[in-house]
Amino acid sequence: LAMVDAIGSPHVGLHLDTFHMHLEERDSAAAIRRAGERLYHFHACENDRGVPGRGQVHWAAVAEALHDTGYDGATVIESFTPDVKSIARAVCIWRDVAPSQDAIAAEGLAFLRNLLA
């Protein structure tokens, strides 16, 4: 936030990611609210990098915080399967998190549409 504020350009904002917030923030919803209008891009990822809604992320609180900030940008599912070995190794995916990439997309999209409606 300090860097974005110091730059002071309307072309520079924050990209938040629920996977990383789950690891690094004590309260993801509070982090989203702190970002406020400086939130420009949002990744919806589960704590295990799997399908949104199947893990430990507190999605109701995340959705409420996004609504509170007025965020209307893209919400992108960033998830991985072990199918692409170099990426799976780089992001430490050792087991299947979903039956397929298509399953991640279909189930994740249905969950997020319902959550953010």
N, C-alpha and C positions, 0 to 999 in steps of 0.2 A: 504494500500500500504506500509506503514512504517513497519508493522509487517511482511508482505511477504518479503520485502527487508531485514529486520533484520534477518529473518530465513535463507535466502539465499540458499534455497534448490530448485532444479529444480522440486521437487515433491510437492511443495506448491505453489498454485496460487489462483486466485480470482474466485468466483462464483457470477455473476451479475444476477439480476432479475428485469425485467422492471416494475413489480408491485411496488417493493420497491424503485427503482430509481425514479419512477413517484412521489412518496411521499417525498423522501429524497433529491433528487438532483435537482438543478436548471436547469441543462442541461444534460440529460441522454447521449446524444451523446458525450459530452465532458468527462463524467465519463468513458465511454467505451474507448475513446482514451487514457485517463490517465492510464487505466488498461493495455492497449497495449498487449504486449506478455505475460503478467502475467494473462490474462483472460483464464481460463481453462474450465469453464462451464457456460452456458447461459440459463436462463429461460425466455421464451417469454410469458408474462402474460399481460392481459389487466388491466387497472386501477381499474376495478370492479371485477377482478379475472375471468372474462369471456373469451369469444372467442377473440383471437388476431385479431385486425383489426376492432373491433366493438366499440371501446371506444376512449379514449383521448390520448393514447400513440402516440408519433410522430414517427411512424414506418419508414418513409422514412429516417429520420435523424439517427435512430438507425441502419438501414441496411447499410447506408453509412459509419457510424462509424465502424461497424463490418468489412466491406470490407477494410476500411483504415488500420485497425489493422492487417489484414491478418488472422483473426480468422477463423479456419476451424474445430472447435470442434462441439460437439453436441449442438443443439438448441432444448430445451425441452419445451413443453407446460405444464405449471403448472396452472391448472384451477380446479375449484371446482363446484359442484352442491350441492343443499341442500339435496340430497339423503342420504348421510351418515351424520346423525345428529351430531355426536360428532365432525367431522371435520368441518362441516358447522358452528357449534357453536364456535369452536376454531378460525376460520378465519373470523367470522362475516359475513357469507352469510345469508341474510334474505329473498332473493327473487331469482327466477329462473334467471340465467344468460344465459341459453341456454335451448333448449327443452330436451336435454339429454347429457350424457357424450359422446356418439358416435357423436353427432352433434358438440360438442366442438372439438373433435379430427378431424373429417372430414373437417369442415369449417376452423379450425385453421391451419391444415396441408396445405390445398389448398392456404390459404392466405400467409403462410410463405414460401412455395415453390415458389410462384410467386414473393414475396418480395425479397427473398434472392437468386434468380436465377442469 
